[in-house]
Amino acid sequence: MISSWVLKKSLTCRPNTRSSHFVAPSHSNGCTMSCSYCYVPRRKGYANPISIFVNIEQIGKYISRHAAKQGMFMQPDHVDDKYWVYEVGENGDCSADAAICDNVKDIMDLFKTIPNSKLTFATKFVNREMLTYDPQLKTRIRFSLMPHKMSKLVDVRTSPISDRIDVMNDFADAGYEVNVNFAPVIYYEGWTEDWLPLFEELYDKLNEKTKKGLVAEIIFLTHNEQLHDVNMSWHPKAEEVLWTPELQETKFSQTGGKNVRYKRGFKKELVDKMVEMVNQHLPHCRIRYAF
Ligand code: SF4
């Protein structure tokens, strides 16, 4: 659902630390899907229709200038070996956006012309049309995955997890760098047993090429009291696993939002367990970060 075509007024690239070096100005805002833990509507007043930014050329020129100012990428780090990396999907899902406008294709084409940089975004939507975009390894797509059972409960309107896994080899063959986000990782009684079939499915379905390039980002659940209140009136079942105050503590985000996450010592145990499981069951897969 597109709510509007609007002008993106403020153009800035924000430094980032985990998935990318920078967050690029977005080409859209909002999402057709409705994951019950999503932070995007928190920033939009809890309605989440898509606004498409019409000044995509201006946005592209701004990104090109920003990348030129960075100079050559000289120091390989956890984010990348060769390039400055720009997150372009912070305010929505790029694969869903690409089904309704050309902005994502335009941005991907732009990065093919920028010698020192690549782009990245996470997605929960399968858009096979994107297999024709020819990104020439300048796009890192991160398929977000979680156990099937939990996804059915909290990933509202997204593509089924198996569909996401099924296209990963095709995306690698089509010139994408294919990574995964294990996110959000949600704690509940028996959570570890539910991840094992997912790791097995990945191991069985990915070919050697995709496995070789696979890197995982592991992100534990962050939730929010206002979103919890909203969800209680339309999706209370999910809140039974998302809202567990006895296990969670308050955290202020970089943008000033008041969120909750698993308590520090408890979370460390969860992170260590998840890392151990990935290392054991997906031995090809490197971990970019886990938090
Ligand atoms: S797909 Fe991403 S942006 Fe869209 S609702 Fe889900 S978490 Fe939010």
Residues whose N, C-alpha, C, O or C-beta is under 5 A from the ligand:
A	BS01	SF4	C31 M33 S34 C35 C38 V40 G92 D93 K124
